[in-house]
Amino acid sequence: MSRPENVLITGAGAGICAEVARRLAAQGHRLILADRDAAALHSVAREVGAAALTTEPWVVDVQDVGAVEKHFAALGPALLPTALLNGVGGDARRRPVTDLRESDLLDSFLHNVVTAFTLMRLVVPEMTARGHGRIVNLASIAGRSYSVFSNAAYVTAKAALLGLTKQYAWELAPLGVTVNAVAHGPIATDRVTAAWHAKSEEERDGLTAQIPVGRLGTVPEAAHLVLPFLTGPSGFATGAVLDVSAGMAI
Ligand SMILES: NC(=O)c1ccc[n+]([C@@H]2O[C@H](COP(=O)([O-])OP(=O)(O)OC[C@H]3O[C@@H](n4cnc5c(N)ncnc54)[C@H](O)[C@@H]3O)[C@@H](O)[C@H]2O)c1
């Protein structure tokens, strides 16, 4: 096994991040799992098993900066994360720009960008002190270009997350900390599947026609390509944006 990492994962209760957690645990890495949905989080914690957990799962809304700081402070120096996966985010509502208001941009920014910033702000000092850290931000195909599935607030927020990723990567590269982003296309998590089935067949066909691979991605396909940035000899990749988007971002 590669060097064991102590990976803090936000949004670990569902979707891509829950699957990354299962895979990291199977590879012998240790986990700090965080999610605001207590039932979902504890279910993933049970799946990975107590031996994989650095600490009790954090039932926390990561938009609550004070609450996140409290959990973080309780870790103590020996348990601080060596890797971070920022997974909180998303917005599967298709809305025209004419319907959007300032509050939509602010909400999306808090959900997709500020949450990632808070966790990076907290983990980076210890990572730079150790000269080792791995950070991955889940961006989106939406932040690479435009979105046929969502809206301008989400596109704007994910584009900002890519900017944040690149500046952190550049500043931290000499200090042993890598910061990368994965930009998924549509992945059939429970959240996205529910939004998908709420659409008419005609709308689904129209959207599928815009995906070169011709289907939604699976959660295992989405999780598989996140792991290399978090573990193993990945120190030469930083500031990268990995497209896992079925050819939508060529
Ligand atoms: N699923 C996709 O198609 C897709 C595509 C591109 C990018 N992404 C990005 O990947 C990431 C994960 O998406 P997913 O679909 O796997 O997630 P998901 O919606 O399946 O799960 C998200 C988890 O985050 C938790 N969560 C949400 N807000 C939270 C908060 N404020 N504090 C703590 N926990 C919170 C939820 O309880 C849930 O367990 C998101 O950032 C999303 O934007 C997803």
The ligand as an SDF file (V2000), in Angstrom:
LIG
                    3D

 44 48  0  0  0  0  0  0  0  0999 V2000
  -23.3760   14.1940   -9.2770 N   0  0  0  0  0  0  0  0  0  0  0  0
  -23.0020   14.8890  -10.3250 C   0  0  0  0  0  0  0  0  0  0  0  0
  -23.5240   14.7280  -11.4380 O   0  0  0  0  0  0  0  0  0  0  0  0
  -21.9080   15.9100  -10.2190 C   0  0  0  0  0  0  0  0  0  0  0  0
  -21.3990   16.4570  -11.4010 C   0  0  0  0  0  0  0  0  0  0  0  0
  -20.4140   17.4260  -11.3200 C   0  0  0  0  0  0  0  0  0  0  0  0
  -19.9320   17.8170  -10.0870 C   0  0  0  0  0  0  0  0  0  0  0  0
  -20.4430   17.2560   -8.9690 N   0  0  0  0  0  0  0  0  0  0  0  0
  -19.9380   17.7550   -7.6900 C   0  0  0  0  0  0  0  0  0  0  0  0
  -19.4840   16.6660   -6.9020 O   0  0  0  0  0  0  0  0  0  0  0  0
  -19.7660   16.9370   -5.5250 C   0  0  0  0  0  0  0  0  0  0  0  0
  -20.5280   15.7520   -4.9390 C   0  0  0  0  0  0  0  0  0  0  0  0
  -21.7250   15.6000   -5.6780 O   0  0  0  0  0  0  0  0  0  0  0  0
  -22.6580   14.3270   -5.4540 P   0  0  0  0  0  0  0  0  0  0  0  0
  -23.7250   14.3900   -6.4880 O   0  0  0  0  0  0  0  0  0  0  0  0
  -21.8150   13.1220   -5.3330 O   0  0  0  0  0  0  0  0  0  0  0  0
  -23.2540   14.6930   -4.0240 O   0  0  0  0  0  0  0  0  0  0  0  0
  -24.6180   14.2620   -3.3440 P   0  0  0  0  0  0  0  0  0  0  0  0
  -25.5910   15.3530   -3.5600 O   0  0  0  0  0  0  0  0  0  0  0  0
  -24.9830   12.8700   -3.7230 O   0  0  0  0  0  0  0  0  0  0  0  0
  -24.1720   14.2370   -1.8300 O   0  0  0  0  0  0  0  0  0  0  0  0
  -23.7720   15.4240   -1.2190 C   0  0  0  0  0  0  0  0  0  0  0  0
  -23.6270   15.1860    0.2720 C   0  0  0  0  0  0  0  0  0  0  0  0
  -23.2240   16.4170    0.8330 O   0  0  0  0  0  0  0  0  0  0  0  0
  -23.9950   16.6600    1.9820 C   0  0  0  0  0  0  0  0  0  0  0  0
  -24.0700   18.1050    2.1640 N   0  0  0  0  0  0  0  0  0  0  0  0
  -24.6740   19.0100    1.3560 C   0  0  0  0  0  0  0  0  0  0  0  0
  -24.4990   20.2410    1.8540 N   0  0  0  0  0  0  0  0  0  0  0  0
  -23.7990   20.1110    2.9960 C   0  0  0  0  0  0  0  0  0  0  0  0
  -23.3090   21.0200    3.9570 C   0  0  0  0  0  0  0  0  0  0  0  0
  -23.5310   22.3340    3.8490 N   0  0  0  0  0  0  0  0  0  0  0  0
  -22.6080   20.5530    5.0040 N   0  0  0  0  0  0  0  0  0  0  0  0
  -22.3670   19.2250    5.1390 C   0  0  0  0  0  0  0  0  0  0  0  0
  -22.8040   18.3000    4.2570 N   0  0  0  0  0  0  0  0  0  0  0  0
  -23.5110   18.7570    3.1930 C   0  0  0  0  0  0  0  0  0  0  0  0
  -25.3410   16.0310    1.7200 C   0  0  0  0  0  0  0  0  0  0  0  0
  -26.0100   15.7260    2.9520 O   0  0  0  0  0  0  0  0  0  0  0  0
  -24.9410   14.7700    0.9440 C   0  0  0  0  0  0  0  0  0  0  0  0
  -24.7110   13.6770    1.8120 O   0  0  0  0  0  0  0  0  0  0  0  0
  -20.5140   18.2650   -5.4690 C   0  0  0  0  0  0  0  0  0  0  0  0
  -19.6110   19.3030   -5.1730 O   0  0  0  0  0  0  0  0  0  0  0  0
  -21.0420   18.4320   -6.8810 C   0  0  0  0  0  0  0  0  0  0  0  0
  -21.1730   19.7880   -7.2560 O   0  0  0  0  0  0  0  0  0  0  0  0
  -21.4160   16.3210   -8.9920 C   0  0  0  0  0  0  0  0  0  0  0  0
  1  2  1  0
  2  3  2  0
  2  4  1  0
  4  5  1  0
  4 44  2  0
  5  6  2  0
  6  7  1  0
  7  8  2  0
  8  9  1  0
  8 44  1  0
  9 10  1  0
  9 42  1  0
 10 11  1  0
 11 12  1  0
 11 40  1  0
 12 13  1  0
 13 14  1  0
 14 15  2  0
 14 16  1  0
 14 17  1  0
 17 18  1  0
 18 19  2  0
 18 20  1  0
 18 21  1  0
 21 22  1  0
 22 23  1  0
 23 24  1  0
 23 38  1  0
 24 25  1  0
 25 26  1  0
 25 36  1  0
 26 27  1  0
 26 35  1  0
 27 28  2  0
 28 29  1  0
 29 30  1  0
 29 35  2  0
 30 31  1  0
 30 32  2  0
 32 33  1  0
 33 34  2  0
 34 35  1  0
 36 37  1  0
 36 38  1  0
 38 39  1  0
 40 41  1  0
 40 42  1  0
 42 43  1  0
M  CHG  2   8   1  16  -1
M  END
$$$$
